[in-house]
C-alpha cells in the first residue's frame, strides 16, 4: 500500500508541476519491483557461493557501464567508460577487502561492491554530461585554443577543466554532512541488522569515503580520456578535430 501511495504522490507532483515524468515514474516503479524480486532470488544463491558472488559483481559492473555510456551519450566509446569506472572501483574494493575492513565473503562482497559501483556510475555520468555540455556550448573556446597553437588535448582541457572539481563536490558535501543532515543506507542497515551505533558509524564512514575516493579517481581518469578524445559522443568526436 505504501508503495502504491508513493507512486501516486509522484504522479500527482508530475502532473501538477508539469514535470512530464508521470508515465516514466510508474514504469520505473514497476521495473524496480520486478527487478528487485528477480535479484532477490538470484542473491539467495549468490550470497552462498563465492564464485556466484564474483560473477554477480561483474554483472553489476557491466550494467553500470552500459547505463552510464547510454546516459552520457558515449555508447560507441563504452570501453573507455569502463576503463574510467574500473580505475575507481578496483582500488577502492582492493583497499576495503585487502585491509580486512570488510571480510571477503559473498555476503560482504555483493552489497559493498554494489554501493561503490552504483555511486561511481552516477559520478561518471554526471561528470561526462557536464564535460560534453561545456564542449558543445564553448566550442568557440576550443577552436580559439587551437588557433593560438594549443594541441587538441590542451584545447579541450581549456573548456572542461573548470567542471572537474564541480563533478565531485556533491559527494564531498554528502561525506562532510553525514550524520548531521542524513543517515545513509549503510548506517541504517547495520542498525537494523543488530549492530551497534559505533559499528554502523564505522561501516558508513568506510562506504562514504570509499565512494568519494572512487568517484575522484573515476572523474580524473574520465577527464583525461575526454581530453585525449577517447571518451566522446560521436558528434563531439567529429567536431573536435585536431
Secondary structure per residue as TSV (DSSP state, phi and psi in degrees):
chain	resnum	aa	ss	phi	psi
A	1	X	-	360.0	-41.9
A	2	X	H	-61.7	-41.5
A	3	X	H	-63.1	-44.2
A	4	X	H	-60.2	-45.1
A	5	X	H	-64.1	-37.8
A	6	X	H	-67.7	-38.7
A	7	X	H	-65.3	-43.1
A	8	X	H	-59.9	-41.3
A	9	X	H	-62.6	-42.2
A	10	X	H	-63.4	-45.0
A	11	X	H	-63.4	-42.6
A	12	X	H	-62.2	-43.8
A	13	X	H	-63.5	-38.0
A	14	X	H	-65.4	-42.8
A	15	X	H	-68.1	-47.2
A	16	X	H	-67.3	-38.4
A	17	X	H	-92.8	1.7
A	18	X	T	54.1	45.7
A	19	X	-	-79.9	-24.2
A	20	X	S	74.4	24.3
A	21	X	-	-118.7	13.4
A	22	X	H	-59.3	-55.9
A	23	X	H	-63.4	-44.4
A	24	X	H	-62.4	-35.1
A	25	X	H	-67.4	-42.5
A	26	X	H	-63.8	-45.0
A	27	X	H	-62.2	-43.0
A	28	X	H	-62.4	-40.6
A	29	X	H	-65.0	-44.4
A	30	X	H	-63.4	-44.7
A	31	X	H	-60.2	-42.0
A	32	X	H	-60.7	-44.4
A	33	X	H	-64.3	-46.6
A	34	X	H	-64.8	-47.3
A	35	X	H	-63.1	-42.7
A	36	X	H	-66.2	-33.9
A	37	X	H	-64.9	-45.8
A	38	X	H	-64.9	-45.1
A	39	X	H	-62.5	-38.1
A	40	X	H	-61.1	-40.2
A	41	X	H	-65.5	-43.3
A	42	X	H	-64.4	-39.9
A	43	X	H	-66.2	-27.5
A	44	X	H	-55.6	-39.4
A	45	X	H	-82.1	-43.5
A	46	X	H	-61.7	-36.9
A	47	X	T	-75.4	-6.0
A	48	X	T	-106.4	-7.8
A	49	X	-	-136.8	127.8
A	50	X	H	-63.9	-41.5
A	51	X	H	-63.9	-35.9
A	52	X	H	-70.6	-35.9
A	53	X	H	-65.4	-42.0
A	54	X	H	-63.7	-43.0
A	55	X	H	-63.5	-41.1
A	56	X	H	-67.0	-35.3
A	57	X	H	-64.6	-43.1
A	58	X	H	-62.6	-39.8
A	59	X	H	-62.3	-43.7
A	60	X	H	-60.5	-42.2
A	61	X	H	-64.4	-41.8
A	62	X	H	-62.1	-43.3
A	63	X	H	-64.7	-38.8
A	64	X	H	-63.9	-41.7
A	65	X	H	-63.7	-45.6
A	66	X	H	-61.4	-42.9
A	67	X	H	-63.8	-48.5
A	68	X	H	-69.3	-33.5
A	69	X	H	-65.6	-43.2
A	70	X	H	-67.2	-44.6
A	71	X	H	-68.4	-30.7
A	72	X	H	-87.2	-13.5
A	73	X	T	83.4	22.6
A	74	X	-	-118.1	42.0
A	75	X	G	-57.1	-35.7
A	76	X	G	-77.7	-13.9
A	77	X	G	-115.0	31.1
A	78	X	H	-61.8	-27.6
A	79	X	H	-60.9	-41.1
A	80	X	H	-72.0	-31.6
A	81	X	H	-63.6	-40.5
A	82	X	H	-63.5	-40.1
A	83	X	H	-61.8	-45.7
A	84	X	H	-62.7	-43.7
A	85	X	H	-68.4	-41.7
A	86	X	H	-63.0	-34.1
A	87	X	H	-61.9	-28.5
A	88	X	H	-91.1	-39.2
A	89	X	H	-70.5	-49.5
A	90	X	H	-59.6	-52.3
A	91	X	H	-63.7	-34.2
A	92	X	H	-65.2	-47.6
A	93	X	H	-65.8	-38.0
A	94	X	H	-61.7	-44.0
A	95	X	H	-65.0	-45.6
A	96	X	H	-61.3	-46.3
A	97	X	H	-87.1	-33.4
A	98	X	H	-70.3	-30.5
A	99	X	T	-84.2	-7.7
A	100	X	T	82.1	9.5
A	101	X	S	-62.7	-30.3
A	102	X	S	-135.5	138.1
A	103	X	-	-70.7	140.9
A	104	X	-	-81.8	78.8
A	105	X	S	-128.3	159.7
A	106	X	H	-56.2	-40.0
A	107	X	H	-64.6	-28.6
A	108	X	H	-92.6	-40.7
A	109	X	H	-61.0	-48.4
A	110	X	H	-63.5	-52.6
A	111	X	H	-67.7	-39.9
A	112	X	H	-64.6	-45.9
A	113	X	H	-62.0	-41.2
A	114	X	H	-61.1	-43.0
A	115	X	H	-64.5	-47.6
A	116	X	H	-64.1	-49.4
A	117	X	H	-61.5	-44.5
A	118	X	H	-61.1	-42.6
A	119	X	H	-74.3	-34.8
A	120	X	H	-68.6	-35.9
A	121	X	H	-57.9	-47.5
A	122	X	H	-62.4	-42.6
A	123	X	H	-62.7	-41.6
A	124	X	H	-65.0	-43.4
A	125	X	H	-61.7	-49.0
A	126	X	H	-63.5	-41.9
A	127	X	H	-63.5	-48.3
A	128	X	H	-64.5	-42.8
A	129	X	H	-62.0	-37.2
A	130	X	H	-68.5	-45.0
A	131	X	H	-58.3	-46.0
A	132	X	H	-69.6	-37.0
A	133	X	H	-63.8	-42.4
A	134	X	H	-61.4	-43.7
A	135	X	H	-65.5	-37.6
A	136	X	H	-69.9	-38.3
A	137	X	H	-77.5	-29.3
A	138	X	T	-119.7	40.7
A	139	X	H	-61.3	-28.1
A	140	X	H	-64.9	-37.0
A	141	X	H	-65.3	-40.6
A	142	X	H	-61.3	-46.7
A	143	X	H	-67.0	-32.6
A	144	X	H	-66.7	-38.0
A	145	X	H	-61.2	-43.9
A	146	X	H	-62.1	-38.9
A	147	X	H	-63.9	-31.4
A	148	X	T	-92.8	6.7
A	149	X	T	104.5	5.8
A	150	X	-	-68.8	139.1
A	151	X	-	-67.1	161.2
A	152	X	H	-54.7	-42.7
A	153	X	H	-58.1	-45.9
A	154	X	H	-70.2	-33.9
A	155	X	H	-67.3	-39.3
A	156	X	H	-66.0	-44.6
A	157	X	H	-62.1	-31.0
A	158	X	H	-57.3	-33.1
A	159	X	H	-87.5	-41.3
A	160	X	H	-91.9	-21.8
A	161	X	H	-56.4	-38.9
A	162	X	H	-59.3	-23.5
A	163	X	H	-90.5	-9.4
A	164	X	H	-62.2	-50.4
A	165	X	H	-65.1	-41.1
A	166	X	H	-61.3	-25.4
A	167	X	H	-67.5	-27.0
A	168	X	H	-107.9	-2.1
A	169	X	H	-59.8	-40.5
A	170	X	H	-58.2	-38.4
A	171	X	H	-70.8	-37.0
A	172	X	H	-61.4	-46.1
A	173	X	H	-64.6	-41.3
A	174	X	H	-64.2	-39.0
A	175	X	H	-67.9	-40.5
A	176	X	H	-69.8	-26.6
A	177	X	H	-107.4	6.6
A	178	X	B	-60.1	137.3
A	179	X	T	88.5	-25.2
A	180	X	T	-97.6	-35.7
A	181	X	T	-109.0	-40.2
A	182	X	B	-137.0	159.6
A	183	X	-	-120.5	93.7
A	184	X	-	-65.8	176.1
A	185	X	H	-57.3	-45.0
A	186	X	H	-61.6	-39.8
A	187	X	H	-63.0	-51.0
A	188	X	H	-64.9	-38.0
A	189	X	H	-61.8	-43.1
A	190	X	H	-65.8	-40.1
A	191	X	H	-63.5	-45.2
A	192	X	H	-66.6	-26.2
A	193	X	T	-82.2	0.7
A	194	X	T	99.4	2.6
A	195	X	-	-76.3	164.3
A	196	X	-	-80.0	167.6
A	197	X	H	-63.5	-35.3
A	198	X	H	-66.7	-41.9
A	199	X	H	-64.6	-40.2
A	200	X	H	-64.0	-41.6
A	201	X	H	-64.3	-42.0
A	202	X	H	-64.7	-42.3
A	203	X	H	-63.7	-42.6
A	204	X	H	-68.3	-39.8
A	205	X	H	-61.5	-42.7
A	206	X	H	-60.3	-45.6
A	207	X	H	-66.7	-47.1
A	208	X	H	-64.0	-44.3
A	209	X	H	-69.5	-33.1
A	210	X	H	-63.7	-42.0
A	211	X	H	-62.9	-44.7
A	212	X	H	-60.4	-46.5
A	213	X	H	-63.9	-45.6
A	214	X	H	-63.7	-42.3
A	215	X	H	-66.6	-39.2
A	216	X	H	-60.5	-47.4
A	217	X	H	-64.0	-44.7
A	218	X	H	-62.0	-43.5
A	219	X	H	-64.9	-41.1
A	220	X	H	-63.2	-46.3
A	221	X	H	-66.9	-42.6
A	222	X	H	-60.7	-42.6
A	223	X	H	-64.0	-40.5
A	224	X	H	-61.7	-41.2
A	225	X	H	-68.1	-34.2
A	226	X	H	-65.3	-45.8
A	227	X	H	-65.7	-26.1
A	228	X	T	-84.6	2.0
A	229	X	T	63.2	28.3
A	230	X	S	-91.0	-43.8
A	231	X	S	-104.4	82.9
A	232	X	-	-142.1	148.3
A	233	X	-	-66.1	161.3
A	234	X	H	-60.1	-39.6
A	235	X	H	-65.1	-39.6
A	236	X	H	-74.8	-34.3
A	237	X	H	-60.2	-31.8
A	238	X	H	-79.3	-41.1
A	239	X	H	-71.2	-38.3
A	240	X	S	-84.6	63.1
A	241	X	-	-72.0	150.9
A	242	X	-	-71.6	360.0
